[in-house]
Amino acid sequence: MDSPPNVVLICVDQWRGDCLSADGHRVVHTPHLDALAARGARFRRAYSATPTCIPARAALMTGLSQRSHRRVGYENARPWDYQVTVAGEFRRAGYQTQAIGKMHVYPERTRLGFDDVLLHDGYLHFARRRHRPYEEFDDYLPWLRMQAGASAVEDYYDNGLNGNSMIARPWDKPEAWHPTTWTVTQATSWLYRRDPRSPFFLYMSFHRPHPPFDPPAWAYEQYLDVLPYVPEVGDWVDVLEPRYEDWRHNPVAARMSPAVLHRARAGYYGHLAHIDLQINRFLEILGEFGLAENTVVCFVSDHGEMLGEHHLFQKGLPYEGAARIPFLLAGPGVPGGAVRDDVVELRDVMPTLLDAAGVPVPDDIDGRSVLQLLRQPGAGWRRHLHGEHPNLGQKLHWITDDRWKYVWWSGDGREQLFDLSADPLECHDLAGEPSAETHLVRLRELLVDELSDREEGYVNGGRLVSGRPSRSWLEKA
């Protein structure tokens, strides 16, 4: 009898869906992730419906939509009390389960069904207070201070870069001490310590390319030398004029200096190059252990990064730079070279991995296995996706299908419509054009259906109601 496959879920933080050379990016080079995609499947229309760290990871870990996991924005200090999680289901099936890297849960040592967690969430203002021992909420910083040549007060924050800053500079310590490299080093060490009699589920979670933009010098410098960064700016950005904060190092909306923006791009892309190599390091080591042939590998991100497009930055926005994510799957039972354009979401990761391992998928989750799309393309898949997040002083809701995207700004009632087939960078807002009215009405009606029973009161008499207070948490389960 064949042994159950091992499963490795690789999650990165803030990686844009278009930032793979396999996706045709003009600058980014990710040869090892391209190789993973070539031997498996790549989903080009993958999204994070609630595109910031906390709600996105709730979908990833539970297989639930935001309506079910209730996190409809970024909010700290909400306990993670979910009874059904991806790690818990693997554990119930006899798998050894291990998490290494970023979790971003509360309390910070919540295990979510993992046998053990080696934790590094990056610099979280909510957790990092001088009256708390760092060991309570971080395993990386104590490790860093134990390295030969490190001081007793060595810190990844020695360079002064903030966690959402667009200021970039190379890593100021040995590359082996970088959090990206640490994650793979710890995963390698764990492969020695695992129980060889049990299959395993390993969650390898990188904090980067989330800021700080501090990749190793070689990775940073290779993108300083490319052509100057000229971000796409749509014909609709005049609506952002009152919200620009050009003076900030960590803005949501700003007209940033081209020189600063170019360096930020080099820092961001440099992180991608570093992670790509470290993933290759891990996959080669997996082969050295004799585990590569019987291991399912999934690569996803929790959300993207606007990186100055449309004068917008960070995440929590409905536009492709923030909401679209990479989603790669390879291993036993996954056909090589498959590329799909169906709309998939982070809630689909949990059922996909359980399905790939032959583990029963719980009935009461919202996600679906993307293996269905590979076995029976187009058979009964979702026709649209609803996403949302508070930002720009209101809740931004969006609906996307296999071609169009509709955005509703709940504060002032503004509507936007983009044809993602003809305009994938969302530069031309079609909401006011008569030729697109049919699509606008259709997608608006889908959003009305999604929000008709929401406690915020977004819908009244079959119409969207603007000006309602936005929330980050739904009280009704």
N, C-alpha and C positions, 0 to 999 in steps of 0.2 A: 504493500500500500504506500502511495506517495505521501511524504511528510507535508504538513501544512506549510505554506510559504511564510517566510518572515515578511514584515511590513515596515518600511521606513517612510515616515512622513517628514519631509523637509519643508519647513516654513520660514520664509524671510519676511522682513518687515519693511513695507513701503516700496516695494518693487513694482514699477509700472508694467502693465500688460504688454506694451509695445517694445519693452527694452530687452529683446532677445534678437540676436542676429538671425535666428531662424524665422523671426516675424518680419524680417526685412528692414530692421533699423539701420539707418544710414551711418551711424557712428559706433554704436555699442557692438562689441565682439564677445560672444559667449560660446566658445566652441564646445565646451564640455556639456553645457546644458543643451546645446543643439544636438549633440550626440545622444543624449538621453531622450530627447524628443524623437530622433530618427529611429530609435529602436522601440519606441512606444507610440503614444498618442499625445497630440497637442490640441487643446481646446482654445480657439482664438477668441471666443466670445464669453470668457469667464469673468465674473464680477464679484465684488464685495458689496452686498446690498446696504450695509451700514459701515461705510468705509473709514473707520478709525479703529485703533487697536483693540479696545475692550469689546465692543459689540461684534466686531468681525470674528474675534476668537471665540466668542460665545457660539456663533453659527458653526465655526470649524469644529469645535469640541463636542457639540450636542446634536448636530444635524438638523437644527431648528431654524425657522425663519424668525425675523425680529418680532413678529406678532406673537410667537410662542416663547422665545427666550426673553422677550420684553425689554431688551436693551436697544433702544432706538436712538442712542447717542452715546457720547463718551461721559461716563460718570464713575468716579472712584467710590470705594467703600460700600458697594453693593455686594453682599456675600454671594459666592458662587455655590449655590445649593442644589445644583442639577443632579438628579438621581441617575440619569442615563447619559453616559459619555462614551466617546469612541474608545478611550483607554479602558474604561470599565467593562465594555462589551468584549474587548479582546481579552482582558483579564479573566472574565467569566468563562471564556472559551479555552482557557488553559495557557494563554500567552503570558510571557514575562513582559512587563511594560515599563518603559523608562522614558523620562523627559529630560532633555538637556538644553538649557538656554532660556529663551523668553517665554513666560507664561502669561503675565499681566492679569493675574486673578487676585481675589481678595477673600480672606486673608492671604498674604503672599505665599504661605506654605501649604495652601490648599492643593491636594494632589490630583483631584479630578479623576480618580481611578487608576493613576499610575502607581506602580510599586514604589518608585522613588523618583525624586526630582532634583537635578542639579540646576540651580536657578541663576539666571542673570537677565534682569528686565531692563538693563540700561539705567540711565539717570531718571528716576521717577521722583518728582518733588513731593508727591504725596507720601512716599515711603521713606525717602532719605532725610532723616532728621538726626542731628548730632547726639541727641539723647538716646538713640537706639543703637544697639550693636549691629554693625553691618551684617554679621552672620545670621541675623534674624530674617533677612530678606534678600541676601545675595551670597552666592558661592564663588563668584569670579573674583571679587575684590580681595577677600582673604587669601585666595590662591595667588593673586598678583603679588601680594606683599611677601609671600614666601619664596619668590623666585630669586635665584642667585643674582646679586647686584641691585635688587630692589630695596628701597628704604622701608622703614616701618610705617611710613605715612604715604607710600606710593599710591597713586590714584589715577584712574582713567580720566578724571576731570582735571588733571594737572594742566592740560592745554587750554582750559577755559572755554571750550566750545559747548554751547547749550544744546539741549536735546531736540529743538525744532529750528535751530539756527541755519541760515543760509550762508554763514561764514564757513570757509573751508580751509584746511591746512593738512599736511601729511601727518600721519601717526608719529608721535614723538618718542616711542619706545621700541624695543626689539619686536619684529613682526610676530615672533612666536608668542608674544604677550598680548597680541590684539584679541579682542573678544571674538572675532570671527574665527581666528585660528584656534583659540581656546575651545570653542564649541566642538570642533572636529577632534582635537586632542582628547577631550573628555569622552567623546563617543568612541574613539579608538580604545581608550583604556577600558571602557565599559564592555566592549566586545570580548575582552579577555575575562571579565568577571561574570559574564552572563551564565545562566544555567544552560549547558549545551544540550540538555534533554528536552528543552521546551522551545517552541517557536517564540519569536519576540516581535513586539511592536515598539519601535524606537521613534520618538518625536524629537527631531533635531531642529531646534528653532534659533535662527540667527537674529540678533538684534538689528543688524545693518541690512540694507542700505539706509535705514532710518538715520537722520542726523543724530550725532554730530558727523559731519562730512570729513572724516579723518582716516582715509585708507592709507596703506603703506605708500611710501614715496614713489616707488616704481609704478604703482597703479594710478596714483594721482597725476603724475607727470605725463603719462602717455596720452591723457585726455586734455592736458593743457596745450598740447602742440597741435590739436586739430583746429579746423576753421572756427572762428568765433561763433558762439551760440546765439542764434536769432530765433527766439521762441515764436510759435504761432500765436497770433492775436486775432480774435474774431471781430466781426463787424458789429457786435453787440456789447462790447466792453464799456461803452459809455455809461451803462447802468452801475458800474463799479466805482465811478468817479467819487462819490461821497465816502467811499470806504477805503480809499488808498491811505496807507501808512508808510510812506516812502522812507521814513527815518528808521523803521524797525529792522532789526537783524532777523526777526522771525515773523514776518507778516503773513496774513492770509491774502491780502490784496495790496499790491504796491507796484510802482514803476521803478524797478531796481536798476542800479547802475549796470551797464553791459559788462564791465570788468568784473564786478562782484558776481554777477550771474554766471559768467563764463567759468569762474573758479568754482562756484557751487556745482555746476554741471560736472566739472572735472572730479570733484569730490564724490559726487553721487555715482557717476559712471565708474570711478575708481573702485568704489565699494563692490559694484557688480563684478568687475574683473577679479577682485580678490575672492569673493564668494564663489565664483565660477571655478577658480582653481582649487579652493578648499573642498568643494563638492567633488571635484575630480579626485582629490587626495582620498576622501572618504570612500568613494566607489572603488578605487584601486585597492584600498585596504580591505574592503568587504570581499573583494576577489581573493586577496591573500589568505583570508580566513576560510575560503571555500564556500562562501555564502551568496555570491553574486547571482548565480543561476536560479536560486530559489528564493529570491527576495523581490517583492513588489516595492517600487520606489515612486513616490508622489512628490511633486514640487509645486508649491503654491505660495502666494503672498497674502497677507491680511488686507492690504489695500495698496494704492499707488501713491504717486507724488506729482503734484501739478508742475513743479519745477519752473514756474514763471510763465507757463502757457496762459494766455488771456490775462496776463498780469496777476495770476493766482498762484498760491503756494500751499504746500502741505497737503492735507487730505480732508475728509469730511465733506466733500463736494460731489455733485452728481455727474461731473464731466469725466470723460474717458481717462484722462491722466490720473485721476484719483480713484475712480470706481472700477476700472478694468484691471484685471490681474493676470499673471501667468498661471497656467494649470497644465502640468505635464504628468503623464502616468506611463510607467514602463514596468515590465516584469512578466512572470508567467501568466498566460492567458490574455495578454494585451497585444493586439496586432501591431506590428511595426509600421511606422510611417503614416499612421492615421492622423488626419487633420479634420477637426469638426468645427462648424460655425454655429452650432446650437447654443442657446443661452444657458449657461450653467453658473452655479454660485457656490460659495463656500459651504453652504449647508449640504451640498452633494458629496463632499469629501468623505464624511463618515460612512454613509452607506456604500460608497464606492470601494473603500478599503476593506470593509467587512465583506462585501460581495466578492472581491478579489481573493480573499482568504478563505472563502467558503464558510464564514461565520454568519449566523442568522442576523438579519437586519431588523431592528425593532420596528413594530408597526406604527408607533405613535410619533415618528419624526417626520419632518417636512421635506427633507432632501431625498434625492433618488440617485441610484447608482448610474454613473455615466457609462458604465460597461454596457448598459442597455442600448446606448447610442451606437456602440461599436458592434453589437450583436445584431440589432435591428434598427438601422438608421431611421430617425424620424418617427419611430413608433410611439405615439402617445406622449411625446415630451411636452414640457411647459411651453406655452405660446408667448408668454411675456414674463417680466420680472419687475417687481416693485422695490425700489430702494428709497432710503431716506436718511437724513442726518441734519441736526441743527448746525447752522453756519450763517455767516453774514447777517446775524441778528434775527434769524427766523428758521423755520424748518424748510429744508429743500427736499421735495419729493420728486421722484422720477419713475417713469415707466419706459422700459425698452423691450422691443421684440426682435425679430430676426433682421430688422433693417432700421427702424425708426427709434428715436428717443424723444420723449416728452418730459419737460421739467416744469414744475410748479413751485413758485416761491410763495410759501404760505403767508408771509407777513404782508406783502403788498399785492398778492394775486398775479404777479407777473408770470407769463407763460413763455416757454421756449420750445422750439421743435427743430430737430436735426435729422437729416437724412444720412445715416452713418455709412451707407453704401457709397454715396457720391462725395460725402464730406466727413470722413472718419475723424478729423481733428476738430470738428464742431466749430468751424469758423463762420458759418452762415446760418443765422437764425431764420427759419422759415415761418415762424408763428404768424406773421402778418401777411403772408402771401396767399391769395385766394386759391392758387393751384394746390396748396398743401392743406386746405381747410378740412378736407375729409379725414386725413390722417390725424390732425389735431383733435378733432371731435371724437374720433374713435379712441385714441389714447387717453383723452381726458375722461371719457366714460369708464375706461378700465381703472383709472385712478379713483374715481368716485366709488366704484364697486369695492376697491381695496380699503377705502377709508370710511365707508358708510356707517360702520358700527364702532369706530374708534372713539375712545373716551374724550379726546381733545375737542370733539365737535367740528371736525373739518368739513363735514357734509351736512347740509340741511335742504330738504325738499329736492333731493337729487342733484344739488349743485355744490360746488366747492365753495367753502366759506373762508375768506382770508382774514388775517388779523388774530387768529387764535394763538394762545400761548404755546410755544414749542416745548417739548419734553424730551428728556433723555432716558426715561424709564416709564414703562406702562404698568399701572397698578393691577390691571385685570390680566389674569393668566389666560 
